[in-house]
């Protein structure tokens, strides 16, 4: 397997070998697998990347950060409406087996059998950083994902429908304990409000009797309708 970094071959690895490197200007990483002539080949392994970067390099006006702005976005940092379809991916995280059954005791002491439903929510948020003069210094986009567990009546054969109804995001700048430290910590708080329904096909049986409409009664009419009183009016 050839390891190609920034378009140039860095090293060739044999089966079972490992390799580590430090790259100052990382732009791309590729691997090229070599197999027997005329046969398709594939590579299997593990790649770990530890990334260190200074987002404010050569930007002296970003020394004193005072304000942040956080919003839901796409991967390119463009704002999105949280309620628009697919702005936030909200779907059930489910294995091949059916959902796990859980016995839950209600406040009245009765026991009910519910199912454990795991819902995955994921998307992107963008954080804007401003200095003390209100000038925008940097805009960074981060992916997020969250798994939330619910206990619902969701037997086998049903599906989960998740609809996002609101989204809230806050970002806070945490200064380093060491004044000589250049690293900056940003804490992002995300609140997602969703409406979850369990859908399934149900067969209903309706019991009724075949009947015939009554015959018309000729020559007889009911009382005339009573006119409504002028507004405002009340009925007792």
C-alpha positions as CSV (number, residue, x, y, z in Angstrom):
1,X,0.0,0.0,0.0
2,X,1.4,3.4,-1.0
3,X,0.7,6.4,1.2
4,X,0.4,9.6,-0.8
5,X,0.4,13.0,1.0
6,X,-0.2,16.2,-0.9
7,X,0.0,14.4,-4.2
8,X,3.4,12.8,-3.5
9,X,4.2,9.3,-2.5
10,X,5.5,9.3,1.1
11,X,6.0,5.6,1.9
12,X,5.1,2.0,0.8
13,X,3.8,-0.3,3.5
14,X,3.7,-4.1,3.6
15,X,1.0,-6.1,5.4
16,X,1.1,-5.6,9.2
17,X,3.4,-2.5,9.0
18,X,2.6,0.9,10.6
19,X,4.0,4.4,9.9
20,X,3.8,7.8,11.6
21,X,4.6,11.2,10.2
22,X,4.2,14.9,11.0
23,X,3.1,17.1,8.2
24,X,3.3,20.9,8.4
25,X,1.0,21.7,5.4
26,X,-1.5,18.9,5.1
27,X,-3.8,19.2,2.1
28,X,-4.7,15.6,1.1
29,X,-4.1,12.0,2.1
30,X,-4.5,9.1,-0.3
31,X,-3.7,5.4,-0.3
32,X,-3.0,3.1,-3.3
33,X,-3.5,-0.6,-3.0
34,X,-1.4,-3.1,-5.0
35,X,-2.6,-6.7,-5.5
36,X,-1.8,-9.5,-7.9
37,X,-1.8,-8.6,-11.5
38,X,-5.3,-8.7,-13.1
39,X,-7.1,-9.0,-9.7
40,X,-9.0,-6.3,-7.8
41,X,-7.4,-5.4,-4.4
42,X,-8.5,-3.5,-1.3
43,X,-6.8,-2.2,1.8
44,X,-7.9,-2.5,5.3
45,X,-6.3,-0.5,8.2
46,X,-6.6,2.3,10.6
47,X,-5.8,6.0,10.1
48,X,-5.4,8.4,13.0
49,X,-4.9,12.1,12.5
50,X,-4.1,14.6,15.3
51,X,-4.6,18.1,13.9
52,X,-3.0,21.3,15.4
53,X,-3.8,24.6,13.8
54,X,-4.0,28.3,14.7
55,X,-7.1,29.9,13.2
56,X,-5.9,33.4,14.0
57,X,-2.5,33.2,12.5
58,X,-1.5,36.5,10.8
59,X,-4.7,38.1,12.1
60,X,-3.7,40.7,14.8
61,X,-7.2,42.2,15.1
62,X,-8.4,38.9,16.6
63,X,-6.3,39.1,19.8
64,X,-9.2,40.2,22.0
65,X,-12.3,38.2,21.3
66,X,-15.5,39.4,23.0
67,X,-18.5,38.1,21.3
68,X,-19.8,34.9,19.5
69,X,-22.7,34.0,17.3
70,X,-23.8,30.5,16.7
71,X,-26.4,29.2,14.2
72,X,-27.5,26.1,12.3
73,X,-25.8,25.8,8.9
74,X,-24.8,23.4,6.2
75,X,-21.2,22.1,5.8
76,X,-20.2,25.3,4.0
77,X,-21.4,27.7,6.8
78,X,-24.6,28.8,5.1
79,X,-27.5,29.4,7.6
80,X,-30.4,26.9,7.5
81,X,-33.9,27.0,8.7
82,X,-34.1,24.3,11.5
83,X,-37.7,23.4,10.5
84,X,-36.8,22.9,6.8
85,X,-36.6,19.2,5.7
86,X,-33.1,17.6,6.1
87,X,-31.6,20.7,7.8
88,X,-31.1,18.4,10.8
89,X,-31.0,14.7,10.2
90,X,-33.3,13.1,12.7
91,X,-33.7,9.3,12.4
92,X,-33.9,6.2,14.4
93,X,-30.6,4.4,15.2
94,X,-31.6,0.8,15.0
95,X,-29.8,-2.5,14.8
96,X,-31.1,-5.5,12.9
97,X,-32.9,-6.9,15.9
98,X,-36.2,-5.5,17.1
99,X,-36.3,-2.8,19.7
100,X,-35.6,-3.8,23.3
101,X,-38.7,-4.2,25.5
102,X,-38.8,-2.4,28.8
103,X,-41.3,-2.7,31.7
104,X,-42.3,0.7,33.0
105,X,-44.3,1.3,36.2
106,X,-46.8,4.1,35.8
107,X,-47.6,6.6,38.7
108,X,-50.8,4.6,39.5
109,X,-48.7,1.5,40.1
110,X,-49.7,-0.3,36.8
111,X,-47.0,-1.8,34.7
112,X,-46.8,-1.2,30.9
113,X,-44.5,-2.7,28.3
114,X,-42.7,-0.1,26.2
115,X,-39.9,-0.2,23.7
116,X,-36.5,1.5,23.8
117,X,-36.0,3.9,20.8
118,X,-32.7,5.5,20.1
119,X,-32.9,8.6,17.9
120,X,-29.8,10.1,16.1
121,X,-29.8,13.8,15.4
122,X,-26.9,15.3,13.4
123,X,-26.0,18.4,11.3
124,X,-23.6,21.4,11.3
125,X,-23.3,24.5,13.4
126,X,-21.3,27.6,12.5
127,X,-19.7,29.8,15.1
128,X,-18.7,33.4,14.4
129,X,-16.1,35.2,16.5
130,X,-16.0,39.0,17.0
131,X,-13.4,41.3,18.7
132,X,-14.2,44.0,21.1
133,X,-14.9,46.5,18.3
134,X,-17.6,44.1,16.8
135,X,-15.4,43.2,13.9
136,X,-15.8,39.6,12.6
137,X,-12.6,37.6,13.1
138,X,-13.3,34.1,12.2
139,X,-16.1,31.8,11.1
140,X,-15.8,28.1,11.9
141,X,-18.2,25.3,11.0
142,X,-18.4,22.1,13.1
143,X,-20.4,18.9,12.7
144,X,-22.5,17.7,15.6
145,X,-24.3,14.5,16.5
146,X,-26.4,13.4,19.5
147,X,-28.2,10.2,20.4
148,X,-31.3,10.5,22.6
149,X,-33.1,7.5,24.1
150,X,-36.9,7.4,24.5
151,X,-39.3,4.9,26.0
152,X,-42.3,4.7,23.6
153,X,-45.0,2.3,22.6
154,X,-43.2,1.1,19.4
155,X,-43.9,-2.6,18.8
156,X,-42.5,-4.5,15.9
157,X,-43.7,-3.4,12.5
158,X,-43.9,0.3,13.5
159,X,-41.7,3.2,12.2
160,X,-40.4,6.3,13.9
161,X,-41.2,9.8,12.4
162,X,-39.1,12.6,13.8
163,X,-39.9,16.3,13.0
164,X,-37.7,19.2,14.2
165,X,-39.7,22.0,15.6
166,X,-37.0,24.3,17.0
167,X,-33.3,24.7,17.4
168,X,-31.1,26.8,19.7
169,X,-27.3,27.3,19.8
170,X,-25.0,29.2,22.1
171,X,-21.2,29.5,22.0
172,X,-18.8,30.6,24.8
173,X,-15.2,31.6,24.6
174,X,-13.2,30.0,27.5
175,X,-9.8,31.8,28.1
176,X,-6.8,29.7,28.9
177,X,-5.6,29.4,32.5
178,X,-2.0,30.1,31.4
179,X,-1.8,33.7,29.9
180,X,1.0,32.6,27.7
181,X,-1.0,29.8,26.2
182,X,-2.2,30.4,22.6
183,X,-4.9,27.8,22.5
184,X,-8.5,28.9,22.7
185,X,-11.4,26.8,24.0
186,X,-14.9,27.3,22.6
187,X,-17.9,25.6,24.2
188,X,-21.0,25.1,22.0
189,X,-24.4,24.4,23.6
190,X,-27.1,23.0,21.3
191,X,-30.7,22.4,22.1
192,X,-32.9,20.5,19.7
193,X,-36.7,20.3,20.1
194,X,-38.4,17.6,18.1
195,X,-41.8,15.9,17.8
196,X,-41.7,12.1,17.6
197,X,-44.5,9.9,16.4
198,X,-44.8,6.1,16.1
199,X,-46.5,5.1,12.9
200,X,-47.9,1.7,12.0
201,X,-50.6,0.0,10.0
202,X,-53.7,-0.9,12.0
203,X,-56.6,-3.2,10.9
204,X,-59.9,-1.9,12.3
205,X,-63.2,-3.8,12.5
206,X,-66.4,-1.8,12.4
207,X,-69.7,-3.5,13.4
208,X,-72.8,-2.2,11.8
209,X,-76.2,-3.1,10.5
210,X,-77.6,-2.7,7.0
211,X,-80.5,-0.3,7.1
212,X,-82.9,1.5,4.7
213,X,-83.7,5.2,4.8
214,X,-87.2,6.0,6.1
215,X,-90.0,6.9,3.7
216,X,-90.9,10.5,3.1
217,X,-93.8,11.9,5.2
218,X,-95.9,13.9,2.8
219,X,-98.0,16.9,3.9
220,X,-96.1,17.4,7.1
221,X,-93.3,19.8,7.7
222,X,-91.3,20.7,10.8
223,X,-91.3,24.0,12.7
224,X,-89.7,27.0,11.0
225,X,-86.1,27.6,12.1
226,X,-85.7,30.2,14.8
227,X,-83.8,33.3,13.7
228,X,-80.6,34.1,15.4
229,X,-80.7,37.1,17.8
230,X,-78.4,40.1,16.9
231,X,-74.8,40.0,18.1
232,X,-73.7,39.7,20.8
233,X,-75.8,36.7,21.8
234,X,-75.5,33.8,24.1
235,X,-77.3,30.4,24.4
236,X,-78.3,28.9,27.7
